[in-house]
Each structure stands twice: as structure tokens, then as C-alpha cells.
Amino acid sequence: MADTAATATPETAGATDDGIRRRDFLDIAAVSAAGIGGLAVVYPLVSQMAPSKDVLAASSTEVDVSAIEPGQAIKAVFRKQPLFVRRLTPTEVQEANDVDVSSLRDPQTLEERTKEGHGDMLITMGVCTHLGCVPLGAAEGEVKGEFGGYFCPCHGSHYDTAGRIRKGPAPKNLEVPEYEFTSDTVVRVG
């Protein structure tokens, strides 16, 4: 017995028969505790950046467009913001297509702003691209501006029937959100 104590080195002190030292166990336990503690701190910080349940629930909106007559527009809500859905008349479609796109501040054709096969349905966010006011023109009797589309009463931006900026301080056209027709009468936005 005295012979084994004499041959013990600092590296083998406290080692068991299978070569594991008590210090190795303490090192593993300390690193594991630090990792769990780190996760306990980081998880709430990361999870609080995720969207809330009410935002996820409003991440898409379905709109029934079957009752919208040509020349009529409706307002809906998408992600807590107004959404304009307008069915253009054949005359409005022709007027929008006749505009020289190169003369526009934010050049886009009506075809680029609508879905194929539904060129008469214009879906835009109802938020002016200048400072975020809600333009008029979607409801019956509202001022539609000089170009028959939308008029922002805050600073005087005028949009045409295709939601393109034509006059005023707004830098861009009304935004067209991601959307798809799930049937001939239902549109899913988002």
C-alpha cells in the first residue's frame, strides 16, 4: 500500500480505477451549469423578439371581392393597417395603360401592380408613402384627387386609379402587398 502512494503523481492524484478524476467531474459539472445558466438568460431575450400571437393571427387576411362592382373600392384591414381593394372599370384600366410610364416618379405599369387574369383588381396598402397618412378615395363620396384614384389630405399627394403617385410629396406608389387569389372571389393578402 505504501508503494502505490509513493508512485502517485499530481496528474493521477484522486484518479479512480477507470482513470476519471474528481476534478474532471467538477469541470464538467461547472461547464454544464454555466451553459444552462447562459440559456436561461438568453432564451427570454431572444423569445421576446418574436411576433406576438395577435400579430401572427393578423399575418394574413382574406377578402371576398365578389360584391365589389366596377369603379368601386372597399377598405379592409391587414396587419393593423388599411387595405384598399378596387375593381377598375374598363375605362380606368385603359386610362392607366395609356399613361407614359417613363413620366412617372415611381414607374410601374398597371400590369406590374395587378395579378395576371385579374387586371381589373387593384390591391394596395391604404398608407401614403410620404408620411403614413390614410388617403381618401376608397369610400363612396370621398375626394379622389386630380387623377381619379386617391388623395392624401395631409400633404396633398395625388394617386391615379392604379395607385401610382402622380402629384405631391409622396416618393413612391401605394404599396402592393403580397397577395394571391384563392378563388375567383376570394383574395388572401399576406
Backbone as JSON, one array per atom type, in Angstrom:
{
  "sequence": "MADTAATATPETAGATDDGIRRRDFLDIAAVSAAGIGGLAVVYPLVSQMAPSKDVLAASSTEVDVSAIEPGQAIKAVFRKQPLFVRRLTPTEVQEANDVDVSSLRDPQTLEERTKEGHGDMLITMGVCTHLGCVPLGAAEGEVKGEFGGYFCPCHGSHYDTAGRIRKGPAPKNLEVPEYEFTSDTVVRVG",
  "N": [[0.81, -1.19, 0.0], [1.86, 1.27, 0.79], [3.55, 1.52, -1.24], [2.06, 2.25, -3.54], [1.19, 4.82, -2.93], [3.51, 6.19, -2.97], [4.16, 6.25, -5.65], [2.27, 7.86, -6.79], [1.34, 10.62, -8.78], [0.9, 14.17, -9.35], [-0.84, 14.33, -11.56], [-2.22, 11.94, -11.5], [-3.37, 11.9, -9.04], [-6.15, 11.37, -7.02], [-7.43, 9.89, -8.92], [-9.66, 7.42, -10.14], [-10.14, 3.87, -10.52], [-10.81, 3.64, -13.24], [-9.61, 5.81, -14.47], [-10.79, 8.35, -14.29], [-10.85, 11.49, -12.86], [-11.72, 13.26, -9.89], [-11.63, 15.99, -10.22], [-12.1, 16.26, -12.98], [-14.81, 15.6, -13.12], [-15.88, 17.73, -11.63], [-15.17, 19.87, -13.3], [-16.71, 19.31, -15.62], [-19.3, 19.43, -14.53], [-19.37, 22.14, -13.72], [-19.11, 23.52, -16.18], [-21.42, 22.61, -17.46], [-23.41, 23.65, -15.76], [-22.92, 26.39, -16.15], [-23.57, 26.6, -18.87], [-26.32, 25.96, -18.86], [-27.23, 28.04, -17.26], [-26.55, 30.2, -18.92], [-28.26, 29.73, -21.13], [-30.68, 30.09, -19.79], [-30.63, 32.81, -19.42], [-30.37, 33.88, -22.04], [-32.53, 32.82, -23.57], [-35.1, 34.11, -22.81], [-34.51, 36.69, -23.75], [-34.21, 36.36, -26.53], [-36.68, 35.18, -27.24], [-38.5, 37.21, -26.68], [-38.31, 38.84, -28.86], [-39.77, 37.68, -30.86], [-42.73, 37.71, -32.92], [-45.88, 38.72, -31.52], [-48.83, 36.81, -30.54], [-51.2, 37.98, -31.49], [-50.27, 39.45, -33.64], [-49.28, 37.44, -35.3], [-51.68, 36.17, -35.86], [-52.89, 38.07, -37.44], [-51.39, 37.99, -39.69], [-52.16, 37.27, -42.2], [-54.88, 38.03, -44.37], [-58.14, 37.42, -45.52], [-60.13, 38.44, -48.21], [-63.31, 38.9, -49.48], [-64.12, 39.5, -52.7], [-66.28, 39.47, -54.33], [-68.56, 41.1, -54.24], [-67.77, 43.59, -55.04], [-68.27, 46.14, -57.21], [-67.52, 47.21, -60.62], [-65.5, 50.11, -60.66], [-65.79, 50.6, -58.01], [-64.5, 50.7, -54.65], [-63.2, 49.11, -51.72], [-62.48, 49.15, -48.18], [-60.28, 47.32, -46.17], [-58.66, 45.56, -43.45], [-55.29, 44.96, -42.87], [-52.71, 43.6, -41.13], [-53.08, 45.5, -39.12], [-53.32, 47.84, -40.56], [-54.8, 50.01, -43.04], [-56.27, 48.56, -45.97], [-56.71, 48.82, -49.37], [-59.01, 47.77, -51.75], [-59.76, 47.68, -55.02], [-61.95, 47.56, -57.77], [-61.38, 48.07, -61.02], [-62.85, 49.98, -63.68], [-63.39, 49.22, -67.19], [-62.68, 51.55, -68.6], [-61.05, 52.91, -66.73], [-58.94, 51.08, -66.57], [-57.98, 51.25, -69.19], [-57.2, 53.99, -69.25], [-55.17, 53.95, -67.3], [-53.35, 52.27, -68.53], [-52.68, 53.81, -70.7], [-51.0, 55.79, -69.77], [-47.83, 57.32, -69.96], [-45.28, 55.56, -68.81], [-42.65, 56.28, -68.3], [-42.85, 58.88, -67.54], [-43.59, 58.89, -64.94], [-42.98, 59.26, -61.42], [-42.41, 57.05, -59.84], [-41.96, 54.58, -61.69], [-44.25, 52.26, -62.83], [-46.2, 49.82, -64.42], [-49.73, 49.19, -64.86], [-50.13, 46.49, -65.16], [-47.94, 45.41, -63.8], [-48.69, 45.91, -61.23], [-50.91, 44.43, -60.69], [-52.47, 41.13, -60.63], [-52.03, 38.48, -63.0], [-54.7, 37.82, -65.17], [-56.45, 39.05, -63.52], [-56.55, 41.79, -63.99], [-58.17, 43.93, -63.5], [-58.45, 44.21, -60.81], [-57.19, 45.98, -58.24], [-55.04, 45.94, -55.57], [-53.93, 47.52, -52.79], [-51.91, 48.88, -50.12], [-53.39, 51.06, -47.81], [-51.9, 53.4, -47.16], [-50.26, 56.39, -47.25], [-47.24, 57.03, -48.96], [-45.68, 59.11, -48.21], [-45.8, 60.34, -45.48], [-47.28, 58.48, -44.1], [-50.07, 58.86, -43.77], [-53.63, 58.18, -44.18], [-54.91, 57.87, -47.3], [-57.67, 59.41, -49.07], [-60.49, 58.26, -51.01], [-61.25, 55.65, -51.3], [-63.71, 55.13, -50.21], [-67.23, 55.69, -50.78], [-68.06, 58.78, -52.17], [-65.8, 60.15, -51.27], [-63.03, 62.4, -51.74], [-61.16, 61.97, -54.65], [-58.9, 62.98, -55.78], [-56.87, 64.61, -58.34], [-56.42, 62.74, -60.33], [-58.27, 60.76, -60.24], [-57.92, 58.62, -58.5], [-56.65, 58.24, -55.59], [-56.42, 60.52, -52.83], [-54.3, 62.17, -50.66], [-55.02, 63.81, -47.78], [-53.33, 64.99, -45.95], [-50.84, 66.1, -46.92], [-51.28, 66.56, -49.57], [-50.82, 64.64, -51.68], [-51.41, 63.1, -54.8], [-52.82, 60.26, -56.26], [-53.16, 58.0, -59.01], [-55.72, 55.93, -60.6], [-54.47, 53.5, -60.58], [-53.04, 53.52, -58.28], [-50.66, 54.86, -58.38], [-48.2, 57.34, -57.73], [-48.77, 60.63, -58.68], [-48.74, 63.35, -58.26], [-47.56, 65.68, -55.84], [-45.93, 65.33, -52.58], [-45.32, 62.63, -52.02], [-43.02, 59.94, -52.31], [-43.16, 57.43, -53.52], [-45.24, 54.92, -55.17], [-48.47, 53.73, -53.99], [-48.13, 51.0, -51.83], [-48.12, 47.67, -53.0], [-49.21, 44.85, -51.52], [-48.07, 41.44, -50.81], [-50.09, 39.07, -52.32], [-52.66, 36.67, -53.23], [-55.03, 35.11, -55.39], [-57.3, 32.97, -54.08], [-59.57, 31.88, -55.01], [-61.96, 32.72, -57.58], [-63.3, 34.72, -56.33], [-62.19, 35.28, -53.85], [-59.53, 36.75, -52.11], [-56.36, 36.25, -50.7], [-54.4, 38.02, -48.61], [-51.09, 38.52, -47.75]],
  "CA": [[0.0, 0.0, 0.0], [2.72, 2.43, 0.84], [4.22, 1.59, -2.52], [1.22, 2.98, -4.5], [1.15, 6.22, -2.56], [4.79, 6.78, -3.34], [4.22, 6.43, -7.09], [1.2, 8.77, -7.23], [1.8, 11.92, -9.29], [-0.2, 15.13, -9.32], [-1.79, 14.04, -12.64], [-3.03, 10.76, -11.17], [-3.93, 12.03, -7.7], [-7.6, 11.39, -7.0], [-7.97, 9.11, -10.03], [-10.27, 6.14, -9.8], [-9.59, 2.76, -11.29], [-11.02, 3.8, -14.68], [-8.87, 6.96, -14.95], [-11.55, 9.6, -14.15], [-10.51, 12.19, -11.63], [-12.77, 14.05, -9.28], [-11.53, 17.32, -10.82], [-12.78, 16.19, -14.28], [-16.24, 15.66, -12.84], [-16.22, 19.1, -11.22], [-15.08, 20.71, -14.5], [-17.89, 19.03, -16.46], [-20.47, 19.95, -13.82], [-19.33, 23.61, -13.75], [-19.4, 23.96, -17.55], [-22.84, 22.32, -17.7], [-24.2, 24.64, -15.01], [-22.77, 27.68, -16.82], [-24.33, 26.53, -20.11], [-27.75, 26.04, -18.53], [-27.46, 29.42, -16.8], [-26.49, 31.06, -20.1], [-29.51, 29.53, -21.85], [-31.77, 30.69, -19.01], [-30.57, 34.27, -19.62], [-30.51, 34.22, -23.45], [-33.83, 32.42, -24.11], [-36.12, 35.17, -22.72], [-34.13, 37.83, -24.6], [-34.5, 36.01, -27.92], [-38.11, 34.92, -27.43], [-39.28, 38.45, -26.63], [-38.25, 39.47, -30.17], [-40.7, 37.0, -31.75], [-44.01, 38.42, -33.01], [-46.9, 38.27, -30.57], [-49.87, 35.96, -31.12], [-52.16, 38.78, -32.25], [-49.63, 39.82, -34.91], [-49.27, 36.24, -36.13], [-53.05, 35.92, -36.3], [-53.21, 39.05, -38.47], [-50.36, 37.95, -40.72], [-52.82, 37.17, -43.5], [-56.28, 38.44, -44.36], [-58.9, 37.01, -46.7], [-61.13, 39.43, -48.59], [-64.26, 38.47, -50.51], [-64.22, 40.59, -53.66], [-67.39, 39.19, -55.24], [-69.58, 42.15, -54.21], [-67.21, 44.86, -55.48], [-68.69, 46.48, -58.58], [-66.52, 48.02, -61.33], [-65.47, 51.5, -60.24], [-65.98, 50.66, -56.56], [-63.37, 50.27, -53.82], [-63.53, 48.84, -50.32], [-61.36, 49.17, -47.24], [-60.15, 46.18, -45.26], [-57.54, 45.76, -42.53], [-54.23, 43.97, -42.99], [-51.64, 43.92, -40.17], [-53.5, 46.71, -38.4], [-53.24, 48.98, -41.45], [-55.86, 49.94, -44.05], [-56.0, 47.89, -47.23], [-57.67, 49.25, -50.39], [-59.28, 46.8, -52.8], [-60.52, 48.44, -56.01], [-62.22, 46.94, -59.07], [-61.31, 49.13, -62.02], [-63.72, 49.88, -64.86], [-62.58, 49.11, -68.41], [-62.16, 52.88, -68.93], [-59.94, 53.17, -65.82], [-57.84, 50.21, -66.99], [-57.42, 51.83, -70.41], [-56.52, 55.23, -68.88], [-53.94, 53.58, -66.58], [-52.42, 51.7, -69.51], [-52.28, 54.86, -71.65], [-50.04, 56.7, -69.15], [-46.42, 57.1, -70.3], [-44.67, 55.11, -67.55], [-41.39, 57.0, -68.07], [-43.15, 60.19, -66.95], [-43.98, 58.7, -63.54], [-41.92, 59.35, -60.4], [-42.12, 55.65, -59.48], [-42.54, 53.96, -62.88], [-44.8, 50.91, -62.8], [-47.4, 49.67, -65.24], [-50.85, 48.57, -64.15], [-49.9, 45.05, -65.21], [-46.98, 45.08, -62.74], [-49.33, 46.15, -59.94], [-52.05, 43.52, -60.55], [-52.17, 39.73, -60.94], [-52.46, 38.04, -64.32], [-56.08, 37.33, -65.19], [-57.24, 39.91, -62.63], [-56.02, 43.12, -64.25], [-59.1, 44.97, -63.05], [-58.46, 44.23, -59.34], [-56.0, 46.6, -57.68], [-54.98, 45.79, -54.12], [-52.81, 48.32, -52.27], [-51.98, 49.32, -48.74], [-54.0, 52.37, -47.73], [-50.99, 54.25, -46.38], [-49.49, 57.29, -48.11], [-45.81, 56.75, -48.85], [-44.97, 60.3, -47.76], [-45.65, 60.3, -44.02], [-48.1, 57.44, -43.49], [-51.49, 59.18, -43.61], [-54.53, 57.33, -44.94], [-55.5, 58.64, -48.4], [-59.11, 59.33, -49.35], [-60.82, 57.79, -52.35], [-61.72, 54.26, -51.3], [-65.12, 55.09, -49.81], [-68.19, 56.43, -51.6], [-68.16, 60.21, -51.92], [-64.55, 60.75, -50.84], [-62.23, 63.07, -52.76], [-60.27, 61.01, -55.29], [-57.74, 63.67, -56.32], [-56.89, 65.06, -59.73], [-56.24, 61.64, -61.27], [-59.36, 59.8, -60.04], [-57.56, 57.46, -57.68], [-56.64, 58.51, -54.15], [-55.9, 61.83, -52.46], [-53.88, 62.22, -49.26], [-55.36, 65.14, -47.3], [-52.31, 65.53, -45.05], [-49.87, 66.95, -47.61], [-51.69, 66.8, -50.95], [-50.36, 63.69, -52.7], [-52.47, 62.6, -55.68], [-52.52, 58.97, -56.86], [-54.12, 57.67, -60.05], [-56.55, 54.75, -60.31], [-53.57, 52.35, -60.38], [-52.32, 53.72, -57.02], [-49.33, 55.41, -58.68], [-48.07, 58.74, -57.35], [-48.75, 61.5, -59.86], [-48.51, 64.74, -57.88], [-47.43, 65.85, -54.4], [-44.63, 64.98, -51.99], [-45.07, 61.19, -51.81], [-41.93, 59.5, -53.18], [-43.42, 56.13, -54.18], [-46.62, 54.49, -55.37], [-49.04, 52.98, -52.87], [-47.52, 49.67, -51.79], [-48.92, 46.49, -53.33], [-48.72, 43.76, -50.65], [-48.11, 40.08, -51.36], [-51.44, 38.51, -52.27], [-53.0, 35.69, -54.25], [-56.44, 34.76, -55.49], [-57.53, 31.56, -53.73], [-60.65, 31.53, -55.92], [-62.3, 33.9, -58.39], [-63.94, 35.74, -55.5], [-61.51, 35.46, -52.56], [-58.12, 37.12, -52.16], [-55.64, 36.13, -49.44], [-53.31, 39.0, -48.55], [-50.09, 38.14, -46.75]],
  "C": [[0.85, 1.24, 0.0], [3.4, 2.62, -0.5], [3.39, 2.37, -3.54], [1.15, 4.45, -4.18], [2.43, 6.91, -2.98], [4.86, 7.03, -4.84], [3.14, 7.36, -7.62], [1.81, 10.1, -7.65], [0.63, 12.9, -9.21], [-1.25, 14.86, -10.4], [-2.71, 12.87, -12.28], [-3.64, 10.85, -9.8], [-5.44, 12.14, -7.8], [-8.23, 10.6, -8.13], [-8.57, 7.83, -9.51], [-9.66, 5.08, -10.68], [-9.76, 2.94, -12.79], [-10.4, 5.08, -15.23], [-9.6, 8.28, -14.84], [-11.2, 10.23, -12.82], [-11.7, 12.99, -11.15], [-12.78, 15.45, -9.9], [-12.22, 17.34, -12.19], [-14.29, 16.29, -14.11], [-16.67, 17.07, -12.47], [-16.16, 20.06, -12.42], [-16.31, 20.53, -15.39], [-19.15, 19.6, -15.81], [-20.51, 21.48, -13.87], [-19.66, 24.14, -15.15], [-20.87, 23.72, -17.89], [-23.72, 23.34, -16.98], [-24.12, 26.01, -15.67], [-23.56, 27.7, -18.13], [-25.82, 26.66, -19.87], [-28.1, 27.45, -18.06], [-27.46, 30.4, -17.96], [-27.77, 30.95, -20.93], [-30.68, 30.18, -21.12], [-31.78, 32.2, -19.16], [-30.9, 34.63, -21.07], [-31.91, 33.91, -23.98], [-34.89, 33.51, -23.98], [-35.79, 36.38, -23.6], [-34.46, 37.56, -26.06], [-36.0, 35.84, -28.14], [-38.95, 36.18, -27.37], [-39.24, 39.2, -27.96], [-39.19, 38.81, -31.18], [-42.02, 37.77, -31.8], [-45.03, 37.84, -32.04], [-47.99, 37.49, -31.3], [-50.87, 36.76, -31.93], [-51.57, 39.23, -33.59], [-49.59, 38.61, -35.84], [-50.66, 35.93, -36.66], [-53.43, 36.86, -37.43], [-52.21, 39.03, -39.62], [-50.93, 37.71, -42.11], [-54.3, 37.5, -43.32], [-56.93, 37.93, -45.63], [-60.0, 38.03, -46.94], [-62.0, 38.84, -49.69], [-64.5, 39.65, -51.44], [-65.41, 40.44, -54.6], [-68.4, 40.33, -55.3], [-69.06, 43.5, -54.69], [-67.56, 45.07, -56.96], [-67.57, 47.24, -59.29], [-66.64, 49.49, -60.96], [-65.59, 51.68, -58.74], [-64.72, 50.17, -55.86], [-63.89, 50.0, -52.42], [-62.26, 48.98, -49.49], [-61.43, 47.91, -46.39], [-58.99, 46.5, -44.34], [-56.57, 44.61, -42.72], [-53.07, 44.43, -42.12], [-51.86, 45.28, -39.52], [-53.34, 47.98, -39.23], [-54.35, 48.86, -42.49], [-55.37, 49.29, -45.34], [-57.09, 48.33, -48.2], [-57.78, 48.17, -51.45], [-60.22, 47.49, -53.79], [-60.69, 47.62, -57.28], [-62.31, 48.07, -60.09], [-62.31, 48.89, -63.15], [-62.83, 49.69, -66.08], [-61.97, 50.46, -68.83], [-60.96, 53.21, -68.04], [-58.72, 52.32, -66.18], [-57.16, 50.81, -68.22], [-56.64, 53.11, -70.11], [-55.18, 54.93, -68.18], [-52.9, 53.03, -67.56], [-51.92, 52.75, -70.5], [-51.24, 55.82, -71.08], [-48.63, 56.31, -69.57], [-45.67, 56.79, -69.0], [-43.38, 55.87, -67.26], [-41.62, 58.38, -67.46], [-43.49, 60.1, -65.46], [-42.76, 58.77, -62.62], [-41.46, 57.96, -59.99], [-42.72, 54.8, -60.6], [-42.94, 52.5, -62.69], [-46.04, 50.89, -63.68], [-48.51, 49.07, -64.37], [-50.66, 47.05, -64.1], [-48.93, 44.6, -64.12], [-47.62, 45.18, -61.36], [-50.54, 45.24, -59.7], [-51.6, 42.1, -60.9], [-52.72, 39.38, -62.33], [-53.85, 37.43, -64.24], [-57.01, 38.15, -64.32], [-56.75, 41.35, -62.76], [-56.92, 44.25, -63.81], [-59.16, 45.07, -61.52], [-57.14, 44.79, -58.82], [-56.07, 46.51, -56.16], [-53.73, 46.5, -53.63], [-53.0, 48.55, -50.78], [-52.54, 50.73, -48.75], [-53.19, 53.32, -46.88], [-50.17, 55.08, -47.37], [-48.0, 57.06, -47.89], [-45.01, 57.98, -48.44], [-44.73, 60.23, -46.26], [-46.64, 59.36, -43.34], [-49.55, 57.79, -43.21], [-52.32, 58.21, -44.44], [-55.18, 58.18, -46.04], [-57.01, 58.44, -48.49], [-59.3, 58.76, -50.75], [-61.33, 56.37, -52.39], [-63.2, 54.17, -50.95], [-65.97, 55.96, -50.74], [-68.2, 57.9, -51.2], [-66.88, 60.89, -51.45], [-63.83, 61.4, -52.02], [-61.21, 62.08, -53.32], [-59.03, 61.67, -55.89], [-57.87, 63.97, -57.8], [-56.84, 63.93, -60.75], [-57.23, 60.5, -61.04], [-59.04, 58.6, -59.19], [-57.71, 57.75, -56.2], [-56.01, 59.88, -53.92], [-55.54, 61.81, -50.99], [-54.12, 63.64, -48.74], [-54.28, 65.77, -46.42], [-51.37, 66.5, -45.77], [-50.14, 67.07, -49.1], [-51.14, 65.87, -52.01], [-51.56, 63.16, -53.48], [-51.99, 61.3, -56.32], [-53.55, 58.7, -57.95], [-54.88, 56.4, -59.69], [-55.73, 53.49, -60.13], [-52.75, 52.5, -59.1], [-50.91, 54.26, -57.23], [-49.29, 56.89, -58.33], [-47.95, 59.57, -58.62], [-48.43, 62.95, -59.51], [-48.41, 64.8, -56.36], [-46.12, 65.3, -53.88], [-44.34, 63.49, -51.83], [-44.01, 60.69, -52.78], [-42.24, 58.24, -54.0], [-44.91, 55.91, -54.35], [-47.14, 53.85, -54.09], [-48.51, 51.55, -52.96], [-48.54, 48.59, -52.15], [-48.39, 45.34, -52.47], [-48.7, 42.43, -51.41], [-49.54, 39.57, -51.23], [-51.61, 37.49, -53.38], [-54.5, 35.45, -54.23], [-56.57, 33.28, -55.16], [-58.71, 31.0, -54.5], [-60.94, 32.77, -56.74], [-62.85, 35.03, -57.54], [-63.24, 36.02, -54.18], [-60.02, 35.72, -52.8], [-57.52, 36.93, -50.78], [-54.43, 37.06, -49.5], [-52.36, 38.56, -47.44], [-49.57, 36.76, -46.92]]
}
